[in-house]
Amino acid sequence: MSTTTQGTAQVELAIGGMTCASCAARIEKKLNRMDGVEATVNYATEKAKVSFADDISVQDLIATVEATGYSAQEPALPRAEQDGATGGPSEDERADIELRPLRQRLVTAVVLAVPVIAMAMIPALQIEYWQWLSLTLAAPVVTYAAWPFHRAAFTNAKHGAATMDTLISVGTSAAFLWSLWALFFGTAGTPGMTHPFEFTIARSDGAGNIYLEAAAGVTAFILAGRYFEARSKRKAGAALKALLELGAKEVTVLRDGREVTVPTADLQVGDRFLVRPGEKIATDGTVVEGSSAVDASMLTGESVPVEVSIGDTVTGATLNAGGRLVVQATRIGADTQLARMAKLVEDAQNGKAAAQRLADKISAVFVPIVIGLALATLGFWLGNGSGLTAAFTAAVAVLIIACPCALGLATPTALMVGTGRGAQLGILIKGPEVLETTRKVDTIVLDKTGTVTTGKMTLLKVHTADGTDETDVLRLAGALEHSSEHPIAQAVATGAADKVGPLPTPEDFANIPGLGVQGIVDGHAVLVGREKLLAEWAMELPAELRSAKTEAERMGRTVIAVAWDGEARAVLEVADAVKETSAEAIRRLRDLGLTPILLTGDNKAVAEAVAAEVGIDEVIAEVMPQEKVDVVKKLQAEGRSVAMVGDGVNDAAALAQADLGLAMGTGTDAAIEAGDLTLVRGDLRAAADAIRLSRKTLGTIRSNLFWAFAYNVAALPLAAAGLLNPMIAGAAMAFSSVFVVGNSLRLRSFRAAN
């Protein structure tokens, strides 16, 4: 996949042949040495994200990677529909094909290495020619099963580099070659020779000792670690795959009055397609016929189906839970919300946090240092008069224990699982640097309209005069307002219908611009609008209604007067309603140590009323859109680390300026692009969940890195001191990598707060 912007292009390359973080560091270093190239290589996802100048071609980049000893190609768009359209293998089948050679080598290594290890450990099994049987079994393990390590070590050596594969190849080859020498030229081949399996190094001349169990065992352990890491990495990226597979594979398109079934990939913008009850909506579009309830829970986490009718927008991959719909496609392919969500997740998984960049630098120099340490260990033990066997075994243990694999997997796996889990919960993390910011944030600025409130006018209260029934008010006023297109009138009509059911049809209706509406409903002459409209008909509000009107206006709400048959009967309060979940969300944000601030362009009375309702103490109101960014800058100048939550175009600059921008996914594209985190649900509680998930992911990365560093720091001196058998060292090294991946996979259990 490649894109071009302002003199520079971007491409994502699939890298083949990487076996550890050192490989990724080498490729990254080679690419970045090219003029005009900026590259990031991720070992876990096996991808390189490259920005390059116009005078460089993608083929130049691929050639550089291949010259480094690895393969590279542009990956196909990861769209599940493509598989269905082309009849190619499924994602699981492709992954199984990729894992098959590794699995075959692992099975071979385990089957043959187990008896070799058993004979070396249990003297009772050491029959007269057991050492030659061990050689027969171990040879295929060290040659065929360990071939990927030897091949990678040779390739790297040609380019003057050393990686983790160099350590494994040198360590296992040394153990095997030493055993061959002892068998053919020493005393180890003598019939009836025995030696015990020991965890510590015993001084000996080495001529009677073989280390076939070390060579075979280390190969088996490391292959097992590689295999389970590969499986775990597949599992860690499963959320992204599941996201891409949500979409419908086929769609029924209406063409020339006929229904034609075509692959979803063939849809064009403007096509009208049919969605029957129970079917997935094929792509983003607008309803042009029918009405239904749409279940969007798989994308937004919202459990309640959304009612849609003509003119409403629908999102691809959501489920039509009710009636028959005809939808006109407005976005297809990579432009759909589903594809954009997947791209955000993939981009985040391809990134690197600052901590991971440090780990990569360390792993790049780690291997040469370890080889130097192994040689120093060999020299020390020889110089100390401990014998060649002790010196050799300690040096091999150093080579084996030093695998930097855990370092390379520490951040990518946690990022993959964390961002994937976030996507499942409707939380999209744009990049790994976001995680560092969530730890520092202490202030959260909240836009009012569409964020804390619903963003649409709602009927909130009905105040009636003495002797007037509220049901009559709603039925008569709602019926009249239903005929008006004004947003406030629609708010009244909707609120009335929700409370009293079906509304009567007016016998007469007239709109009075700037004042309201009038008409005949059920034989009553009804007026609904401003107080001035009633005054023109010589009607005044009673004292109790006037008092209610004054109080409502003080809170910044819109007040509508209702009269019929010559008398003022009620006043209605209409306003942008606070979301039911906002107060709970504010409490959760406070629990995370954040200070909430309400920021809005509305008048101060409205803002303070909303703030009081949800529990916010600090209000900044009557702010012009362009001034929002200045407010954020001012807070930052005070030493605060600021998060901003918004959903509109007017919030985009402030979201970009904030240390952490959280965009409501129900908002505009501009806001979503400017944010660091996107909350697919229009629920402010998702902001608290997003910060919790980000902090937990960061904590997992830190614990992974600590384990990897601590393991190497603690284990290398033990190996150099001769306290670790090479086989035990190999098992511990493989376990450290599996531990890091397993620790990351714990993030899959993260749950949104109830």
Disulfide bonds with the S-S distance in Angstrom:
none
